[in-house]
């Protein structure tokens, strides 16, 4: 997916403007949640997410989606990761 396609999708789905998130090489976050829904486009590097015991790797051009309060872990590739993340609170969609 291109950045332009991602931005268009966000508008159609009522998500706010994304921010650029950068994570360090070989970093990780153990089990945690976010108080918002996330749609993100990987710009460079790699992120591995584990949700419900299933690990999925995402690289440049790929989209990942996490629901509000969804338990997950994050691991970042040996070059780190950069992604555009749009965060939507449940109250924003009502």
C-alpha positions in Angstrom: 0.0 0.0 0.0 1.3 3.5 -0.8 1.2 6.4 1.6 -1.4 8.1 -0.5 -3.6 5.0 -0.5 -3.2 4.7 3.3 -4.1 8.4 3.8 -7.2 8.0 1.7 -8.3 4.9 3.6 -7.9 6.8 6.9 -10.2 9.6 5.7 -12.8 7.1 4.5 -12.7 5.2 7.8 -12.8 8.3 10.0 -9.3 8.0 11.4 -7.2 11.2 12.2 -4.0 12.3 10.5 -1.2 9.8 11.3 2.0 10.4 13.1 5.4 9.0 12.3 6.6 6.5 15.0 10.2 5.4 15.1 11.4 2.4 17.2 15.0 1.3 17.9 16.7 -1.7 16.3 16.0 -5.0 18.1 13.7 -3.3 20.6 10.6 -4.8 22.0 7.5 -4.2 24.2 6.0 -7.1 26.1 2.3 -7.7 26.5 0.4 -4.3 26.6 -2.6 -2.6 25.3 -3.5 0.9 23.9 -6.6 2.8 24.8 -7.3 3.5 21.1 -7.6 1.7 17.8 -4.6 1.8 15.6 -4.1 1.5 11.8 -0.5 1.8 10.7 1.5 1.7 7.5 5.1 0.5 7.8 7.4 3.0 6.1 10.7 1.2 6.7 12.2 -1.7 8.7 10.1 -4.4 10.3 7.8 -4.9 13.2 6.6 -8.3 14.5 3.3 -8.3 16.4 2.0 -11.2 18.5 -1.8 -11.1 19.0 -3.7 -14.0 20.5 -0.6 -16.1 20.3 -0.1 -15.5 16.6 3.1 -13.7 15.4 2.9 -11.7 12.2 5.7 -9.7 10.6 5.1 -6.5 8.7 7.6 -4.7 6.4 7.6 -1.6 4.3 4.3 -1.0 2.5 2.3 -3.3 4.7 -0.6 -2.3 7.0 -1.3 -3.5 10.5 -4.4 -2.9 12.6 -4.9 -3.2 16.4 -8.2 -2.9 18.1 -8.7 -0.7 21.2 -7.3 -2.5 24.3 -6.1 -5.5 22.3 -3.3 -7.3 24.1 -0.2 -7.6 22.0 3.6 -7.7 22.0 5.9 -5.7 19.6 9.4 -6.6 18.4 11.4 -4.4 16.0 13.7 -5.6 13.3 17.5 -5.3 13.2 17.2 -2.0 11.5 14.3 -0.8 13.7 11.0 0.3 12.2 9.3 3.5 11.1 5.5 3.5 10.6 2.7 6.0 10.2 0.1 5.4 12.9 -3.4 6.8 13.1 -5.0 6.4 16.5 -8.8 6.6 16.9 -10.5 6.7 20.3 -13.8 5.0 20.5 -15.4 8.3 21.5 -14.2 9.8 18.2 -16.3 7.4 16.1 -19.6 7.9 18.0 
